[in-house]
């Protein structure tokens, strides 16, 4: 296990070397030389209520949590900037199982109390066409199906990593990351709140006239979750084109996976995704299919993904079942700017039908609904998920109300 303190000491030392330059820059700004502000503040507050009714649980969950993020990012000096951000999650109503509070009579709402450094990173653009970031950082690749920050949860997922992005070749983006700690949504008090190990992420994305073709490889190793240590390689193509007054979007993705490093299993699994999206003025419609295969023991694994975005908001498939999963879904959306005095108003409705990929088992279905409103820096959301079990898990209904202010 690699102690976080050592890594942060190295980052702090690097920041100390850079601070004299930033201090001189601050003096220049004070003297009115037109230099940009030394510090740009970061401030976010989100209050959220989450209610969960789950068959088989003796009590319904009622959670009210408040999240605050405060920090700053310095102006770049010598092509290097520093970002520091703290995150605090306060449970105000605690009738729920946070995964660490021992209240197992309630359904899980994975928003435990947390007080930690959310991001602490140095970013350099000193090399032409290259961006290098070291430290605790947010990483969200493509649609976050394989790597994301799980931003829906109050305590987001971040990575202690070294990341290099190069765009020197026209239309080509190379993205390489080494990470040795994943700071998960479960929080530092959870036995699975930190994943340690030597993991590597690599992708090459090339822009074509019809869309973007991305080749990717994720080589994961976790000391705390050995059965999720895996090697995944795949291709992804997504794009869109205008059709008269509307637009057609498309996505196709394939990946194959097998065990890696300390994983005791011997398995192979595949991932397939297809989606078509049509948009006309304020309206949109998406029809899609996603398949994660399984061999009866282990299903295709995506432990670093923003899982809440996929396979239903009720979060019944955060871990792929051993027999895999087929998810057929349709999503209708509406979004309008400058409506009812709001800067933006949107609504979404989705339906999912879930089946086992291996065998002929049914898993169930789910309906998801959401409405969001934005006015200046204020955002308000209403959200609903209803999972009807049919051979997998249990009936679950969830409601959310959230209010967020972003500086």
Residue pairs with C-beta under 8 A, 6 or more apart in sequence:
1 196
1 223
2 180
2 181
2 196
4 160
4 181
7 135
7 160
7 180
7 181
8 117
8 120
8 135
8 136
11 120
11 121
11 122
11 134
11 135
14 122
14 134
15 82
15 122
18 77
18 78
18 80
18 82
18 122
21 77
21 78
22 38
22 74
22 75
22 77
22 82
24 77
25 35
25 38
25 75
25 77
26 38
28 35
29 35
29 36
29 37
29 38
35 75
36 75
37 75
38 74
38 75
39 72
39 73
39 74
39 75
40 72
40 73
40 74
40 75
41 70
41 71
41 72
41 407
42 69
42 70
42 71
42 72
42 73
42 83
42 85
42 407
43 69
43 70
43 406
43 407
44 67
44 68
44 69
44 404
44 405
44 406
44 407
45 66
45 67
45 68
45 69
45 404
45 405
46 66
46 67
46 154
46 402
46 403
46 404
46 405
47 64
47 65
47 66
47 67
47 402
47 403
47 404
48 63
48 64
48 65
48 66
48 67
48 111
48 154
48 400
48 401
48 402
48 403
49 62
49 63
49 64
49 93
49 399
49 400
49 401
49 402
50 61
50 63
50 65
50 96
50 109
50 111
50 398
50 399
50 400
51 60
51 61
51 62
51 63
51 398
51 399
51 400
52 60
52 61
52 63
52 96
52 106
52 107
52 108
52 109
52 396
52 397
52 398
53 60
53 61
53 107
53 396
53 397
53 398
54 60
54 61
54 107
54 394
54 395
54 396
54 397
55 389
55 394
55 395
55 396
56 394
57 105
57 106
57 107
58 105
59 95
59 105
59 106
60 95
60 106
60 107
61 95
61 96
61 97
61 106
61 107
61 108
61 109
62 93
62 95
62 96
63 91
63 93
63 94
63 95
63 96
63 98
63 109
63 111
64 91
64 92
64 93
65 89
65 90
65 91
65 92
65 111
65 154
66 89
66 90
66 92
67 87
67 88
67 89
67 90
67 154
67 155
68 87
68 88
68 90
69 85
69 86
69 87
69 88
69 118
70 85
70 86
71 83
71 84
71 85
71 86
71 118
71 119
72 83
72 84
72 85
73 81
73 82
73 83
73 84
74 81
74 82
74 83
75 81
76 123
76 125
78 126
79 124
79 125
79 126
80 122
80 123
80 124
80 125
80 126
81 122
81 123
82 121
82 122
82 123
83 119
83 120
83 121
83 122
83 123
84 117
84 119
84 120
85 117
85 118
85 119
85 120
86 115
86 116
86 117
86 118
87 114
87 115
87 116
87 117
87 118
87 155
87 156
88 114
88 115
89 111
89 112
89 113
89 114
89 115
89 154
89 155
89 187
90 113
91 98
91 111
91 112
91 113
94 101
94 103
95 103
95 106
96 103
96 106
96 107
96 108
96 109
97 103
97 104
97 105
97 106
97 107
97 108
97 109
98 108
98 109
98 110
98 111
98 112
98 113
98 187
99 108
99 110
99 112
99 186
99 190
100 112
100 186
100 187
100 189
100 190
100 193
101 112
101 113
107 396
110 153
110 185
110 186
111 153
111 154
111 155
111 185
112 155
112 186
112 187
112 189
112 190
113 187
114 154
114 155
114 187
114 188
114 189
116 155
116 183
116 187
116 188
117 136
118 136
118 156
118 158
119 135
119 136
119 137
119 138
119 158
120 135
120 136
121 133
121 134
121 135
121 136
121 137
122 133
122 134
122 135
123 131
123 132
123 133
124 131
124 132
124 133
125 131
125 132
128 168
129 166
129 167
129 168
130 164
130 165
130 166
130 167
130 168
131 164
131 165
131 166
132 162
132 163
132 164
133 161
133 162
133 163
134 161
134 162
134 163
135 160
135 161
136 158
136 159
136 160
136 161
136 183
137 158
137 159
137 161
137 163
138 149
138 156
138 158
138 159
139 147
139 148
139 149
139 158
139 159
139 161
139 163
139 177
139 179
139 201
140 147
140 148
140 149
140 151
140 306
141 147
141 148
141 175
141 201
141 203
141 216
142 203
142 214
142 216
142 236
142 238
143 238
143 251
143 309
144 305
144 306
144 309
145 253
145 273
145 302
145 305
145 306
145 309
145 310
146 216
146 218
146 232
146 255
146 302
146 304
146 305
147 201
147 218
147 304
147 305
148 157
148 304
148 305
148 306
148 309
149 156
149 157
149 158
149 306
150 156
150 157
150 184
150 185
150 306
150 307
150 308
151 306
152 306
152 308
152 309
153 185
153 308
154 185
155 185
155 186
155 187
156 185
157 182
157 183
157 184
157 185
157 304
157 306
158 183
159 177
159 179
159 181
159 182
159 183
160 179
160 180
160 181
160 182
160 183
161 177
161 178
161 179
161 180
162 177
162 178
162 179
163 175
163 176
163 177
163 178
164 174
164 175
164 176
164 177
165 173
165 174
165 175
165 176
166 173
166 174
167 173
167 174
171 206
171 207
171 208
172 204
172 205
172 206
172 207
173 203
173 204
173 205
173 206
174 203
174 204
175 201
175 202
175 203
175 204
175 205
176 200
176 201
176 202
177 200
177 201
177 202
178 198
178 199
178 200
179 199
179 200
179 201
180 196
180 197
180 198
180 199
181 194
181 195
181 196
182 194
182 195
182 199
182 222
182 304
183 193
183 194
184 190
184 192
184 193
184 194
184 195
186 192
186 193
187 193
188 194
191 224
192 224
192 225
194 224
195 222
195 223
195 224
195 225
195 303
196 222
196 223
196 224
197 220
197 221
197 222
197 223
197 229
197 261
197 262
198 221
198 261
199 218
199 219
199 220
199 221
199 222
200 217
200 218
200 219
201 216
201 217
201 218
201 219
202 216
202 217
202 218
203 214
203 215
203 216
203 217
204 214
204 215
204 216
205 212
205 213
205 214
206 212
206 213
206 214
208 239
210 239
210 241
211 237
211 238
211 239
211 240
211 250
212 237
212 238
212 239
213 235
213 236
213 237
214 235
214 236
214 237
215 233
215 234
215 235
216 232
216 233
216 234
216 235
216 236
216 255
217 231
217 232
217 233
217 234
218 230
218 231
218 232
218 233
218 304
219 231
219 232
219 260
220 228
220 229
220 230
220 231
220 232
220 260
220 303
220 304
221 229
221 260
221 261
221 262
222 228
222 229
222 303
223 262
225 303
226 261
226 262
226 263
226 264
227 263
227 264
227 265
227 298
227 301
228 263
228 301
228 303
229 259
229 260
229 261
229 262
229 263
230 257
230 258
230 259
230 260
230 263
230 301
231 257
231 258
231 259
231 260
232 255
232 256
232 257
232 271
233 255
233 256
234 253
234 254
234 255
234 256
234 271
235 253
235 254
235 255
236 251
236 252
236 253
237 250
237 251
237 252
237 253
238 249
238 250
238 251
238 252
238 253
239 249
239 250
240 247
240 248
240 249
240 250
240 277
241 247
241 248
245 280
245 281
246 278
246 279
246 280
246 281
247 278
247 279
247 280
248 276
248 277
248 278
248 279
249 275
249 276
249 277
249 278
249 279
249 286
250 275
250 276
250 277
251 273
251 274
251 275
251 277
251 288
252 273
252 274
253 271
253 272
253 273
253 274
254 270
254 271
254 272
254 273
255 270
255 271
255 300
256 268
256 269
256 270
256 271
257 268
257 269
257 270
257 271
257 300
257 301
258 267
258 268
258 269
259 265
259 266
259 267
265 297
265 298
267 295
267 297
267 298
268 295
269 292
269 293
269 294
269 295
269 298
269 299
269 300
269 301
269 324
270 291
270 292
270 293
270 300
271 290
271 291
271 292
271 293
271 300
271 302
272 289
272 290
272 291
273 288
273 289
273 290
273 291
274 288
274 289
274 290
275 286
275 287
275 288
275 289
276 286
276 287
276 288
277 284
277 285
277 286
278 284
278 285
278 286
279 285
282 334
282 335
282 336
283 332
283 333
283 334
284 331
284 332
284 333
284 334
284 335
285 330
285 331
285 332
285 333
286 329
286 330
286 331
286 332
286 333
287 329
287 330
288 328
288 329
288 330
288 331
289 326
289 327
289 328
289 329
290 310
290 311
290 325
290 326
290 327
290 329
291 324
291 325
291 326
291 327
291 357
292 299
292 300
292 302
292 320
292 324
292 325
292 357
293 299
293 300
293 324
293 357
293 358
294 300
294 320
294 321
294 322
294 323
294 324
294 325
294 357
294 358
295 322
295 358
296 322
296 323
296 358
297 322
298 322
299 319
299 320
299 321
299 322
299 323
299 324
299 325
300 320
300 324
301 319
301 320
302 320
307 315
307 317
307 318
308 315
310 317
310 327
311 317
311 325
311 327
311 352
311 354
312 327
312 350
312 352
312 354
312 366
312 368
312 385
312 387
313 366
313 368
313 383
313 385
313 398
314 366
314 368
314 385
314 386
314 387
314 396
314 397
314 398
316 364
316 366
316 387
316 389
316 392
316 393
316 396
317 325
317 327
317 354
317 363
321 356
321 363
321 392
323 356
323 357
323 358
323 359
323 361
324 356
324 357
324 358
325 354
325 355
325 356
325 357
325 363
326 354
326 355
326 356
326 357
327 352
327 353
327 354
328 352
328 353
329 350
329 351
329 352
329 353
330 350
330 351
331 348
331 349
331 350
331 351
332 348
332 349
332 350
333 346
333 347
333 348
333 349
334 346
334 347
334 348
335 344
335 345
335 346
335 347
336 344
336 345
336 346
337 343
337 344
338 344
339 345
341 375
342 373
342 374
342 375
343 374
343 375
343 376
344 372
344 373
344 374
345 371
345 372
345 373
345 374
346 371
346 372
346 373
347 369
347 370
347 371
347 372
348 368
348 369
348 370
348 371
349 367
349 368
349 369
349 370
350 366
350 367
350 368
350 369
351 365
351 366
351 367
351 368
352 365
352 366
352 368
353 365
354 362
354 363
354 364
354 365
354 366
354 392
355 361
355 362
355 363
356 362
356 363
356 392
361 391
361 392
362 390
362 391
362 392
363 389
363 390
363 391
363 392
363 393
364 387
364 388
364 389
364 390
364 391
364 392
364 393
365 387
365 388
365 390
366 385
366 386
366 387
366 388
367 384
367 385
367 386
368 383
368 384
368 385
368 386
369 383
369 384
369 385
370 381
370 382
370 383
370 384
371 381
371 382
371 383
372 379
372 380
372 381
372 382
373 379
373 380
373 381
377 405
377 406
377 407
378 403
378 404
378 405
379 402
379 403
379 404
379 405
379 406
380 402
380 403
380 404
381 400
381 401
381 402
381 403
381 404
382 400
382 401
383 398
383 399
383 400
383 401
383 402
384 397
384 398
384 399
384 400
385 396
385 397
385 398
386 396
386 397
386 398
387 393
387 395
387 396
387 397
388 395
389 395
389 396
